[in-house]
Amino acid sequence: MSDIKQTVGFLQKVPLFQSLKHRHLEHPAKRMLERPFAAGQSMVTQGQGVEGFFVIVSGRAEAIREHSDGIKTIVNACGPLRFLGNWLFR
């Protein structure tokens, strides 16, 4: 998103932030970075110390847990206007 006004407008559509006023969203909007990911690309990797809060603009993200035997399980999936954070990957 190219400017703060556009980013705030997007955040107002995210259910988590819908109750907040425009002025309350300006600070987080200024701190946000747009990071594109290719299909199949990992946003974070299980077991690595990553902090982050992601809001999906388009596409779909899956939280995958890899068990000690190597089997992978999708534990959560989310699409546009949904969010995920590193707490899913601990």
TIFI-948278 format. One record per atom (N, C-alpha, C): residue in one letter; chain; x, y, z; residue number from 1. Coordinates in steps of 0.2 Angstrom, whole numbers, plus 5000, padded with zeros to 4 digits. Layout:
BEGIN
<atom res="A" chain="A" X="X" Y="Y" Z="Z" n="NUM"/>
...
# end
This chain:
BEGIN
<atom res="M" chain="A" X="5004" Y="4994" Z="5000" n="1"/>
<atom res="M" chain="A" X="5000" Y="5000" Z="5000" n="1"/>
<atom res="M" chain="A" X="5004" Y="5006" Z="5000" n="1"/>
<atom res="S" chain="A" X="5003" Y="5011" Z="4996" n="2"/>
<atom res="S" chain="A" X="5007" Y="5016" Z="4995" n="2"/>
<atom res="S" chain="A" X="5007" Y="5022" Z="5000" n="2"/>
<atom res="D" chain="A" X="5002" Y="5023" Z="5003" n="3"/>
<atom res="D" chain="A" X="5002" Y="5028" Z="5008" n="3"/>
<atom res="D" chain="A" X="4998" Y="5026" Z="5015" n="3"/>
<atom res="I" chain="A" X="4999" Y="5031" Z="5020" n="4"/>
<atom res="I" chain="A" X="4996" Y="5029" Z="5026" n="4"/>
<atom res="I" chain="A" X="4989" Y="5029" Z="5026" n="4"/>
<atom res="K" chain="A" X="4986" Y="5034" Z="5022" n="5"/>
<atom res="K" chain="A" X="4978" Y="5034" Z="5021" n="5"/>
<atom res="K" chain="A" X="4976" Y="5027" Z="5018" n="5"/>
<atom res="Q" chain="A" X="4979" Y="5025" Z="5013" n="6"/>
<atom res="Q" chain="A" X="4977" Y="5018" Z="5010" n="6"/>
<atom res="Q" chain="A" X="4978" Y="5013" Z="5015" n="6"/>
<atom res="T" chain="A" X="4983" Y="5013" Z="5019" n="7"/>
<atom res="T" chain="A" X="4985" Y="5007" Z="5024" n="7"/>
<atom res="T" chain="A" X="4979" Y="5007" Z="5029" n="7"/>
<atom res="V" chain="A" X="4978" Y="5013" Z="5032" n="8"/>
<atom res="V" chain="A" X="4973" Y="5014" Z="5037" n="8"/>
<atom res="V" chain="A" X="4966" Y="5012" Z="5034" n="8"/>
<atom res="G" chain="A" X="4964" Y="5013" Z="5028" n="9"/>
<atom res="G" chain="A" X="4958" Y="5011" Z="5025" n="9"/>
<atom res="G" chain="A" X="4958" Y="5003" Z="5025" n="9"/>
<atom res="F" chain="A" X="4963" Y="5000" Z="5023" n="10"/>
<atom res="F" chain="A" X="4964" Y="4993" Z="5023" n="10"/>
<atom res="F" chain="A" X="4963" Y="4990" Z="5030" n="10"/>
<atom res="L" chain="A" X="4966" Y="4993" Z="5035" n="11"/>
<atom res="L" chain="A" X="4966" Y="4990" Z="5042" n="11"/>
<atom res="L" chain="A" X="4959" Y="4991" Z="5045" n="11"/>
<atom res="Q" chain="A" X="4955" Y="4996" Z="5043" n="12"/>
<atom res="Q" chain="A" X="4948" Y="4997" Z="5045" n="12"/>
<atom res="Q" chain="A" X="4944" Y="4991" Z="5043" n="12"/>
<atom res="K" chain="A" X="4946" Y="4988" Z="5037" n="13"/>
<atom res="K" chain="A" X="4942" Y="4982" Z="5035" n="13"/>
<atom res="K" chain="A" X="4943" Y="4975" Z="5038" n="13"/>
<atom res="V" chain="A" X="4949" Y="4975" Z="5042" n="14"/>
<atom res="V" chain="A" X="4951" Y="4969" Z="5046" n="14"/>
<atom res="V" chain="A" X="4947" Y="4969" Z="5052" n="14"/>
<atom res="P" chain="A" X="4943" Y="4963" Z="5053" n="15"/>
<atom res="P" chain="A" X="4939" Y="4962" Z="5059" n="15"/>
<atom res="P" chain="A" X="4942" Y="4964" Z="5065" n="15"/>
<atom res="L" chain="A" X="4948" Y="4962" Z="5066" n="16"/>
<atom res="L" chain="A" X="4952" Y="4964" Z="5073" n="16"/>
<atom res="L" chain="A" X="4952" Y="4971" Z="5074" n="16"/>
<atom res="F" chain="A" X="4952" Y="4975" Z="5069" n="17"/>
<atom res="F" chain="A" X="4953" Y="4983" Z="5070" n="17"/>
<atom res="F" chain="A" X="4947" Y="4987" Z="5069" n="17"/>
<atom res="Q" chain="A" X="4941" Y="4984" Z="5067" n="18"/>
<atom res="Q" chain="A" X="4935" Y="4987" Z="5065" n="18"/>
<atom res="Q" chain="A" X="4933" Y="4992" Z="5070" n="18"/>
<atom res="S" chain="A" X="4934" Y="4991" Z="5076" n="19"/>
<atom res="S" chain="A" X="4931" Y="4995" Z="5081" n="19"/>
<atom res="S" chain="A" X="4935" Y="5001" Z="5083" n="19"/>
<atom res="L" chain="A" X="4941" Y="5001" Z="5080" n="20"/>
<atom res="L" chain="A" X="4946" Y="5007" Z="5081" n="20"/>
<atom res="L" chain="A" X="4944" Y="5013" Z="5076" n="20"/>
<atom res="K" chain="A" X="4946" Y="5019" Z="5079" n="21"/>
<atom res="K" chain="A" X="4945" Y="5025" Z="5075" n="21"/>
<atom res="K" chain="A" X="4951" Y="5026" Z="5070" n="21"/>
<atom res="H" chain="A" X="4950" Y="5029" Z="5065" n="22"/>
<atom res="H" chain="A" X="4955" Y="5031" Z="5060" n="22"/>
<atom res="H" chain="A" X="4961" Y="5033" Z="5064" n="22"/>
<atom res="R" chain="A" X="4961" Y="5038" Z="5068" n="23"/>
<atom res="R" chain="A" X="4967" Y="5041" Z="5072" n="23"/>
<atom res="R" chain="A" X="4971" Y="5036" Z="5076" n="23"/>
<atom res="H" chain="A" X="4967" Y="5030" Z="5078" n="24"/>
<atom res="H" chain="A" X="4970" Y="5025" Z="5082" n="24"/>
<atom res="H" chain="A" X="4974" Y="5020" Z="5077" n="24"/>
<atom res="L" chain="A" X="4972" Y="5020" Z="5071" n="25"/>
<atom res="L" chain="A" X="4976" Y="5016" Z="5066" n="25"/>
<atom res="L" chain="A" X="4982" Y="5019" Z="5063" n="25"/>
<atom res="E" chain="A" X="4982" Y="5025" Z="5064" n="26"/>
<atom res="E" chain="A" X="4988" Y="5029" Z="5060" n="26"/>
<atom res="E" chain="A" X="4995" Y="5026" Z="5062" n="26"/>
<atom res="H" chain="A" X="4996" Y="5026" Z="5069" n="27"/>
<atom res="H" chain="A" X="5002" Y="5023" Z="5071" n="27"/>
<atom res="H" chain="A" X="5004" Y="5016" Z="5069" n="27"/>
<atom res="P" chain="A" X="5000" Y="5011" Z="5070" n="28"/>
<atom res="P" chain="A" X="5002" Y="5005" Z="5067" n="28"/>
<atom res="P" chain="A" X="5003" Y="5005" Z="5059" n="28"/>
<atom res="A" chain="A" X="4999" Y="5009" Z="5056" n="29"/>
<atom res="A" chain="A" X="4999" Y="5009" Z="5049" n="29"/>
<atom res="A" chain="A" X="5006" Y="5012" Z="5047" n="29"/>
<atom res="K" chain="A" X="5009" Y="5017" Z="5050" n="30"/>
<atom res="K" chain="A" X="5015" Y="5019" Z="5049" n="30"/>
<atom res="K" chain="A" X="5021" Y="5014" Z="5050" n="30"/>
<atom res="R" chain="A" X="5020" Y="5009" Z="5054" n="31"/>
<atom res="R" chain="A" X="5025" Y="5004" Z="5055" n="31"/>
<atom res="R" chain="A" X="5024" Y="4998" Z="5051" n="31"/>
<atom res="M" chain="A" X="5019" Y="4998" Z="5047" n="32"/>
<atom res="M" chain="A" X="5018" Y="4992" Z="5043" n="32"/>
<atom res="M" chain="A" X="5022" Y="4992" Z="5037" n="32"/>
<atom res="L" chain="A" X="5024" Y="4986" Z="5035" n="33"/>
<atom res="L" chain="A" X="5028" Y="4985" Z="5029" n="33"/>
<atom res="L" chain="A" X="5024" Y="4980" Z="5025" n="33"/>
<atom res="E" chain="A" X="5024" Y="4981" Z="5018" n="34"/>
<atom res="E" chain="A" X="5021" Y="4976" Z="5014" n="34"/>
<atom res="E" chain="A" X="5026" Y="4971" Z="5011" n="34"/>
<atom res="R" chain="A" X="5025" Y="4965" Z="5012" n="35"/>
<atom res="R" chain="A" X="5030" Y="4960" Z="5011" n="35"/>
<atom res="R" chain="A" X="5026" Y="4955" Z="5006" n="35"/>
<atom res="P" chain="A" X="5028" Y="4955" Z="5000" n="36"/>
<atom res="P" chain="A" X="5025" Y="4950" Z="4995" n="36"/>
<atom res="P" chain="A" X="5028" Y="4943" Z="4996" n="36"/>
<atom res="F" chain="A" X="5024" Y="4938" Z="4996" n="37"/>
<atom res="F" chain="A" X="5027" Y="4931" Z="4996" n="37"/>
<atom res="F" chain="A" X="5024" Y="4927" Z="4990" n="37"/>
<atom res="A" chain="A" X="5028" Y="4923" Z="4987" n="38"/>
<atom res="A" chain="A" X="5026" Y="4919" Z="4982" n="38"/>
<atom res="A" chain="A" X="5023" Y="4913" Z="4984" n="38"/>
<atom res="A" chain="A" X="5018" Y="4910" Z="4980" n="39"/>
<atom res="A" chain="A" X="5015" Y="4904" Z="4982" n="39"/>
<atom res="A" chain="A" X="5020" Y="4898" Z="4984" n="39"/>
<atom res="G" chain="A" X="5018" Y="4896" Z="4990" n="40"/>
<atom res="G" chain="A" X="5023" Y="4890" Z="4993" n="40"/>
<atom res="G" chain="A" X="5029" Y="4893" Z="4997" n="40"/>
<atom res="Q" chain="A" X="5030" Y="4899" Z="4997" n="41"/>
<atom res="Q" chain="A" X="5035" Y="4902" Z="5000" n="41"/>
<atom res="Q" chain="A" X="5034" Y="4903" Z="5008" n="41"/>
<atom res="S" chain="A" X="5038" Y="4901" Z="5012" n="42"/>
<atom res="S" chain="A" X="5037" Y="4901" Z="5019" n="42"/>
<atom res="S" chain="A" X="5038" Y="4909" Z="5022" n="42"/>
<atom res="M" chain="A" X="5033" Y="4911" Z="5026" n="43"/>
<atom res="M" chain="A" X="5033" Y="4917" Z="5029" n="43"/>
<atom res="M" chain="A" X="5038" Y="4917" Z="5035" n="43"/>
<atom res="V" chain="A" X="5037" Y="4912" Z="5039" n="44"/>
<atom res="V" chain="A" X="5041" Y="4910" Z="5045" n="44"/>
<atom res="V" chain="A" X="5042" Y="4903" Z="5045" n="44"/>
<atom res="T" chain="A" X="5047" Y="4900" Z="5049" n="45"/>
<atom res="T" chain="A" X="5048" Y="4893" Z="5049" n="45"/>
<atom res="T" chain="A" X="5048" Y="4891" Z="5057" n="45"/>
<atom res="Q" chain="A" X="5045" Y="4885" Z="5058" n="46"/>
<atom res="Q" chain="A" X="5044" Y="4883" Z="5064" n="46"/>
<atom res="Q" chain="A" X="5051" Y="4882" Z="5068" n="46"/>
<atom res="G" chain="A" X="5051" Y="4884" Z="5074" n="47"/>
<atom res="G" chain="A" X="5057" Y="4883" Z="5078" n="47"/>
<atom res="G" chain="A" X="5062" Y="4888" Z="5077" n="47"/>
<atom res="Q" chain="A" X="5061" Y="4893" Z="5073" n="48"/>
<atom res="Q" chain="A" X="5065" Y="4899" Z="5072" n="48"/>
<atom res="Q" chain="A" X="5062" Y="4905" Z="5076" n="48"/>
<atom res="G" chain="A" X="5066" Y="4908" Z="5079" n="49"/>
<atom res="G" chain="A" X="5064" Y="4914" Z="5083" n="49"/>
<atom res="G" chain="A" X="5062" Y="4920" Z="5079" n="49"/>
<atom res="V" chain="A" X="5056" Y="4920" Z="5077" n="50"/>
<atom res="V" chain="A" X="5053" Y="4925" Z="5073" n="50"/>
<atom res="V" chain="A" X="5048" Y="4929" Z="5076" n="50"/>
<atom res="E" chain="A" X="5048" Y="4935" Z="5076" n="51"/>
<atom res="E" chain="A" X="5042" Y="4939" Z="5079" n="51"/>
<atom res="E" chain="A" X="5039" Y="4942" Z="5073" n="51"/>
<atom res="G" chain="A" X="5032" Y="4943" Z="5073" n="52"/>
<atom res="G" chain="A" X="5029" Y="4946" Z="5068" n="52"/>
<atom res="G" chain="A" X="5021" Y="4945" Z="5068" n="52"/>
<atom res="F" chain="A" X="5018" Y="4950" Z="5065" n="53"/>
<atom res="F" chain="A" X="5011" Y="4950" Z="5065" n="53"/>
<atom res="F" chain="A" X="5009" Y="4951" Z="5057" n="53"/>
<atom res="F" chain="A" X="5006" Y="4947" Z="5054" n="54"/>
<atom res="F" chain="A" X="5004" Y="4947" Z="5047" n="54"/>
<atom res="F" chain="A" X="4997" Y="4948" Z="5046" n="54"/>
<atom res="V" chain="A" X="4995" Y="4952" Z="5042" n="55"/>
<atom res="V" chain="A" X="4988" Y="4953" Z="5039" n="55"/>
<atom res="V" chain="A" X="4988" Y="4951" Z="5032" n="55"/>
<atom res="I" chain="A" X="4984" Y="4947" Z="5030" n="56"/>
<atom res="I" chain="A" X="4984" Y="4944" Z="5023" n="56"/>
<atom res="I" chain="A" X="4980" Y="4949" Z="5019" n="56"/>
<atom res="V" chain="A" X="4983" Y="4952" Z="5014" n="57"/>
<atom res="V" chain="A" X="4980" Y="4956" Z="5009" n="57"/>
<atom res="V" chain="A" X="4976" Y="4952" Z="5004" n="57"/>
<atom res="S" chain="A" X="4980" Y="4948" Z="5001" n="58"/>
<atom res="S" chain="A" X="4977" Y="4943" Z="4996" n="58"/>
<atom res="S" chain="A" X="4980" Y="4936" Z="4996" n="58"/>
<atom res="G" chain="A" X="4977" Y="4931" Z="4994" n="59"/>
<atom res="G" chain="A" X="4979" Y="4925" Z="4994" n="59"/>
<atom res="G" chain="A" X="4977" Y="4921" Z="5000" n="59"/>
<atom res="R" chain="A" X="4981" Y="4916" Z="5002" n="60"/>
<atom res="R" chain="A" X="4980" Y="4912" Z="5007" n="60"/>
<atom res="R" chain="A" X="4986" Y="4910" Z="5011" n="60"/>
<atom res="A" chain="A" X="4986" Y="4909" Z="5017" n="61"/>
<atom res="A" chain="A" X="4992" Y="4907" Z="5021" n="61"/>
<atom res="A" chain="A" X="4990" Y="4901" Z="5026" n="61"/>
<atom res="E" chain="A" X="4994" Y="4897" Z="5026" n="62"/>
<atom res="E" chain="A" X="4993" Y="4891" Z="5031" n="62"/>
<atom res="E" chain="A" X="4998" Y="4890" Z="5036" n="62"/>
<atom res="A" chain="A" X="4996" Y="4889" Z="5042" n="63"/>
<atom res="A" chain="A" X="5001" Y="4887" Z="5047" n="63"/>
<atom res="A" chain="A" X="5002" Y="4880" Z="5048" n="63"/>
<atom res="I" chain="A" X="5008" Y="4878" Z="5046" n="64"/>
<atom res="I" chain="A" X="5009" Y="4870" Z="5046" n="64"/>
<atom res="I" chain="A" X="5014" Y="4868" Z="5052" n="64"/>
<atom res="R" chain="A" X="5012" Y="4863" Z="5055" n="65"/>
<atom res="R" chain="A" X="5016" Y="4861" Z="5061" n="65"/>
<atom res="R" chain="A" X="5020" Y="4854" Z="5058" n="65"/>
<atom res="E" chain="A" X="5026" Y="4854" Z="5059" n="66"/>
<atom res="E" chain="A" X="5030" Y="4848" Z="5057" n="66"/>
<atom res="E" chain="A" X="5031" Y="4844" Z="5064" n="66"/>
<atom res="H" chain="A" X="5029" Y="4838" Z="5064" n="67"/>
<atom res="H" chain="A" X="5030" Y="4834" Z="5070" n="67"/>
<atom res="H" chain="A" X="5037" Y="4831" Z="5069" n="67"/>
<atom res="S" chain="A" X="5039" Y="4828" Z="5075" n="68"/>
<atom res="S" chain="A" X="5046" Y="4825" Z="5076" n="68"/>
<atom res="S" chain="A" X="5047" Y="4819" Z="5071" n="68"/>
<atom res="D" chain="A" X="5041" Y="4816" Z="5068" n="69"/>
<atom res="D" chain="A" X="5042" Y="4811" Z="5063" n="69"/>
<atom res="D" chain="A" X="5042" Y="4813" Z="5056" n="69"/>
<atom res="G" chain="A" X="5042" Y="4820" Z="5055" n="70"/>
<atom res="G" chain="A" X="5042" Y="4823" Z="5049" n="70"/>
<atom res="G" chain="A" X="5035" Y="4824" Z="5046" n="70"/>
<atom res="I" chain="A" X="5030" Y="4822" Z="5049" n="71"/>
<atom res="I" chain="A" X="5023" Y="4823" Z="5046" n="71"/>
<atom res="I" chain="A" X="5021" Y="4830" Z="5047" n="71"/>
<atom res="K" chain="A" X="5019" Y="4833" Z="5042" n="72"/>
<atom res="K" chain="A" X="5016" Y="4840" Z="5042" n="72"/>
<atom res="K" chain="A" X="5009" Y="4840" Z="5043" n="72"/>
<atom res="T" chain="A" X="5006" Y="4845" Z="5047" n="73"/>
<atom res="T" chain="A" X="4999" Y="4845" Z="5048" n="73"/>
<atom res="T" chain="A" X="4997" Y="4853" Z="5047" n="73"/>
<atom res="I" chain="A" X="4992" Y="4854" Z="5043" n="74"/>
<atom res="I" chain="A" X="4990" Y="4861" Z="5043" n="74"/>
<atom res="I" chain="A" X="4985" Y="4862" Z="5049" n="74"/>
<atom res="V" chain="A" X="4988" Y="4867" Z="5053" n="75"/>
<atom res="V" chain="A" X="4984" Y="4868" Z="5060" n="75"/>
<atom res="V" chain="A" X="4980" Y="4875" Z="5059" n="75"/>
<atom res="N" chain="A" X="4981" Y="4879" Z="5054" n="76"/>
<atom res="N" chain="A" X="4976" Y="4884" Z="5053" n="76"/>
<atom res="N" chain="A" X="4977" Y="4887" Z="5046" n="76"/>
<atom res="A" chain="A" X="4972" Y="4890" Z="5043" n="77"/>
<atom res="A" chain="A" X="4973" Y="4893" Z="5036" n="77"/>
<atom res="A" chain="A" X="4969" Y="4899" Z="5037" n="77"/>
<atom res="C" chain="A" X="4971" Y="4904" Z="5033" n="78"/>
<atom res="C" chain="A" X="4968" Y="4911" Z="5033" n="78"/>
<atom res="C" chain="A" X="4968" Y="4914" Z="5026" n="78"/>
<atom res="G" chain="A" X="4964" Y="4918" Z="5025" n="79"/>
<atom res="G" chain="A" X="4964" Y="4922" Z="5018" n="79"/>
<atom res="G" chain="A" X="4963" Y="4929" Z="5020" n="79"/>
<atom res="P" chain="A" X="4962" Y="4933" Z="5014" n="80"/>
<atom res="P" chain="A" X="4962" Y="4941" Z="5015" n="80"/>
<atom res="P" chain="A" X="4958" Y="4943" Z="5021" n="80"/>
<atom res="L" chain="A" X="4961" Y="4948" Z="5024" n="81"/>
<atom res="L" chain="A" X="4958" Y="4952" Z="5030" n="81"/>
<atom res="L" chain="A" X="4959" Y="4948" Z="5036" n="81"/>
<atom res="R" chain="A" X="4962" Y="4942" Z="5036" n="82"/>
<atom res="R" chain="A" X="4963" Y="4938" Z="5042" n="82"/>
<atom res="R" chain="A" X="4971" Y="4940" Z="5044" n="82"/>
<atom res="F" chain="A" X="4972" Y="4938" Z="5050" n="83"/>
<atom res="F" chain="A" X="4979" Y="4939" Z="5053" n="83"/>
<atom res="F" chain="A" X="4982" Y="4933" Z="5056" n="83"/>
<atom res="L" chain="A" X="4988" Y="4933" Z="5057" n="84"/>
<atom res="L" chain="A" X="4992" Y="4928" Z="5060" n="84"/>
<atom res="L" chain="A" X="4998" Y="4931" Z="5063" n="84"/>
<atom res="G" chain="A" X="5000" Y="4927" Z="5068" n="85"/>
<atom res="G" chain="A" X="5006" Y="4930" Z="5072" n="85"/>
<atom res="G" chain="A" X="5011" Y="4924" Z="5074" n="85"/>
<atom res="N" chain="A" X="5017" Y="4926" Z="5076" n="86"/>
<atom res="N" chain="A" X="5021" Y="4920" Z="5078" n="86"/>
<atom res="N" chain="A" X="5019" Y="4915" Z="5083" n="86"/>
<atom res="W" chain="A" X="5014" Y="4917" Z="5087" n="87"/>
<atom res="W" chain="A" X="5011" Y="4913" Z="5092" n="87"/>
<atom res="W" chain="A" X="5009" Y="4906" Z="5089" n="87"/>
<atom res="L" chain="A" X="5007" Y="4906" Z="5083" n="88"/>
<atom res="L" chain="A" X="5005" Y="4900" Z="5079" n="88"/>
<atom res="L" chain="A" X="5011" Y="4895" Z="5078" n="88"/>
<atom res="F" chain="A" X="5017" Y="4898" Z="5078" n="89"/>
<atom res="F" chain="A" X="5022" Y="4894" Z="5076" n="89"/>
<atom res="F" chain="A" X="5027" Y="4891" Z="5082" n="89"/>
<atom res="R" chain="A" X="5025" Y="4892" Z="5088" n="90"/>
<atom res="R" chain="A" X="5029" Y="4890" Z="5093" n="90"/>
<atom res="R" chain="A" X="5028" Y="4883" Z="5095" n="90"/>
# end
